[in-house]
Amino acid sequence: MAKISGVQKIGIVVLILSFLIGIIGTVWSIYSSFGALDAAEFGGIGPVSDQIKNALWFSAGGFVGCVAGALLIVLGRAKPRDDQHTRSDL
């Protein structure tokens, strides 16, 4: 089994945390929007628009964080090519 590099460990942490923060933030914002809708009753979409905006931001942030974490995992697995020589190798 291959060893996990430091970059991969960071990628795993970023991926898991951004997923959890994105999901929890989205659920919390939607829950809050229902509370704002209940308090306003006939106020239209105005009272819930900020909460829905927050839910969208949390969803987008979670997605971007997951992509960044996945990229770190992939980059951590990449091996340097043989044709890349350092100055001391020449």
NUZADO-184422 format. One record per residue: residue number from 0; y, x, z of N, C-alpha, C in turn. Coordinates in steps of 0.001 Angstrom, whole numbers, m for minus. Layout:
<nodes>
(NUM,(Y,X,Z),(Y,X,Z),(Y,X,Z))
...
</nodes>
This chain:
<nodes>
(0,(m1170,841,0),(0,0,0),(1238,889,0))
(1,(2220,514,m791),(3433,1322,m934),(4314,1185,307))
(2,(5009,2288,617),(5952,2265,1737),(7195,1467,1339))
(3,(7793,847,2328),(9031,105,2097),(10194,1042,2385))
(4,(11070,1196,1401),(12211,2094,1568),(13305,1410,2393))
(5,(14287,2203,2806),(15414,1676,3574),(16217,656,2798))
(6,(16379,893,1495),(17127,m50,652),(16383,m1376,570))
(7,(15048,m1302,490),(14263,m2527,439),(14366,m3302,1753))
(8,(14363,m2597,2877),(14500,m3268,4166),(15840,m3990,4265))
(9,(16900,m3338,3806),(18223,m3976,3798),(18217,m5190,2877))
(10,(17574,m5060,1715),(17475,m6172,776),(16738,m7358,1363))
(11,(15656,m7090,2101),(14895,m8171,2725),(15743,m8890,3773))
(12,(16467,m8119,4580),(17323,m8716,5615),(18429,m9542,4978))
(13,(19072,m9005,3940),(20148,m9734,3251),(19605,m11017,2629))
(14,(18461,m10939,2002),(17859,m12100,1353),(17554,m13193,2373))
(15,(16911,m12834,3470),(16533,m13836,4470),(17758,m14428,5155))
(16,(18703,m13564,5575),(19880,m14074,6276),(20754,m14951,5383))
(17,(20960,m14551,4140),(21809,m15362,3271),(21151,m16698,2942))
(18,(19825,m16707,2816),(19129,m17973,2591),(19321,m18902,3790))
(19,(19095,m18366,4994),(19214,m19192,6193),(20645,m19673,6423))
(20,(21614,m18782,6263),(23014,m19172,6445),(23422,m20211,5402))
(21,(22974,m20034,4166),(23294,m20995,3111),(22719,m22373,3393))
(22,(21446,m22421,3797),(20805,m23712,4071),(21420,m24381,5301))
(23,(21572,m23625,6382),(22120,m24209,7614),(23564,m24664,7403))
(24,(24364,m23860,6717),(25751,m24249,6446),(25854,m25474,5568))
(25,(24984,m25571,4579),(24993,m26739,3695),(24620,m27998,4459))
(26,(23549,m27916,5238),(23111,m29082,6009),(24175,m29490,7026))
(27,(24760,m28518,7712),(25797,m28822,8698),(27016,m29481,8040))
(28,(27418,m28993,6883),(28584,m29560,6193),(28315,m30976,5707))
(29,(27126,m31212,5180),(26782,m32569,4735),(26716,m33517,5932))
(30,(26130,m33037,7031),(26077,m33852,8260),(27492,m34187,8731))
(31,(28380,m33200,8703),(29774,m33434,9114),(30487,m34393,8172))
(32,(30144,m34339,6896),(30788,m35241,5942),(30398,m36692,6217))
(33,(29155,m36916,6656),(28767,m38278,7019),(29533,m38740,8259))
(34,(29777,m37834,9190),(30586,m38179,10361),(32015,m38516,9978))
(35,(32592,m37745,9056),(33961,m38017,8591),(34012,m39328,7817))
(36,(32983,m39623,7066),(32927,m40870,6297),(32817,m42062,7241))
(37,(32027,m41904,8291),(31866,m42980,9270),(33171,m43220,10025))
(38,(33894,m42144,10357),(35146,m42290,11097),(36230,m42935,10238))
(39,(36246,m42658,8957),(37295,m43180,8078),(36945,m44560,7539))
(40,(35705,m44934,7516),(35148,m46174,6993),(35636,m46484,5579))
(41,(36840,m46942,5413),(37317,m47328,4089),(38374,m46363,3568))
(42,(38303,m45098,3980),(39315,m44118,3595),(39072,m43476,2236))
(43,(37996,m43831,1576),(37682,m43239,282),(37021,m41881,440))
(44,(37092,m41088,m609),(36421,m39782,m638),(37238,m38701,59))
(45,(38507,m38952,319),(39397,m37957,909),(38884,m37276,2161))
(46,(38448,m38043,3164),(38010,m37407,4416),(36760,m36530,4271))
(47,(35913,m36816,3298),(34678,m36042,3167),(34780,m34908,2151))
(48,(35864,m34864,1422),(35953,m33873,342),(35941,m32443,874))
(49,(36587,m32193,2011),(36574,m30837,2569),(35181,m30426,3010))
(50,(34441,m31350,3601),(33087,m31033,4050),(32144,m30808,2868))
(51,(32312,m31579,1823),(31480,m31383,627),(31831,m30044,m30))
(52,(33118,m29707,m36),(33533,m28400,m559),(32893,m27276,246))
(53,(32873,m27409,1566),(32216,m26406,2407),(30727,m26304,2096))
(54,(30083,m27437,1884),(28653,m27428,1563),(28398,m26681,251))
(55,(29251,m26913,m729),(29099,m26205,m2005),(29325,m24708,m1841))
(56,(30305,m24323,m1029),(30559,m22896,m787),(29378,m22238,m81))
(57,(28819,m22925,912),(27653,m22364,1608),(26467,m22226,654))
(58,(26263,m23226,m203),(25160,m23153,m1166),(25354,m21991,m2141))
(59,(26567,m21869,m2666),(26842,m20780,m3614),(26744,m19425,m2935))
(60,(27274,m19313,m1722),(27189,m18046,m992),(25759,m17659,m676))
(61,(24938,m18633,m301),(23528,m18360,m48),(22810,m17890,m1295))
(62,(23132,m18499,m2434),(22512,m18097,m3695),(22913,m16676,m4075))
(63,(24198,m16379,m3978),(24683,m15038,m4321),(24072,m13989,m3386))
(64,(23991,m14313,m2103),(23370,m13385,m1155),(21899,m13146,m1451))
(65,(21189,m14201,m1831),(19765,m14055,m2182),(19592,m13182,m3418))
(66,(20455,m13358,m4399),(20382,m12523,m5606),(20676,m11066,m5250))
(67,(21684,m10838,m4406),(22003,m9461,m3995),(20833,m8841,m3239))
(68,(20206,m9599,m2359),(19050,m9093,m1625),(17884,m8780,m2543))
(69,(17641,m9650,m3512),(16558,m9413,m4465),(16828,m8159,m5298))
(70,(18080,m7963,m5689),(18426,m6756,m6447),(18214,m5493,m5621))
(71,(18562,m5551,m4341),(18330,m4398,m3477),(16843,m4100,m3335))
(72,(16030,m5137,m3263),(14585,m4938,m3175),(14056,m4280,m4442))
(73,(14510,m4768,m5586),(14061,m4204,m6863),(14553,m2766,m7014))
(74,(15816,m2510,m6676),(16344,m1155,m6793),(15654,m198,m5831))
(75,(15244,m692,m4683),(14530,146,m3727),(13143,537,m4211))
(76,(12552,m289,m5066),(11226,15,m5611),(11291,933,m6822))
(77,(12448,997,m7454),(12575,1806,m8666),(12384,3282,m8336))
(78,(11636,3958,m9170),(11407,5390,m8981),(12312,6155,m9939))
(79,(12812,7293,m9516),(13649,8075,m10433),(12821,8564,m11618))
(80,(13460,8599,m12758),(12764,9060,m13961),(12595,10570,m13928))
(81,(11590,11054,m14629),(11312,12489,m14660),(12368,13270,m15431))
(82,(13057,12620,m16371),(14022,13351,m17182),(15365,13535,m16475))
(83,(15508,13060,m15273),(16738,13256,m14518),(16599,14531,m13689))
(84,(17260,15565,m14131),(17162,16860,m13449),(18440,17123,m12656))
(85,(18276,17782,m11554),(19445,18196,m10798),(19871,19580,m11303))
(86,(20996,20032,m10880),(21514,21304,m11346),(20585,22447,m10910))
(87,(19938,22322,m9758),(19057,23396,m9287),(17752,23457,m10074))
(88,(17386,22355,m10755),(16153,22356,m11540),(16304,23128,m12845))
(89,(17504,23287,m13320),(17712,23913,m14624),(17715,25389,m14529))
</nodes>
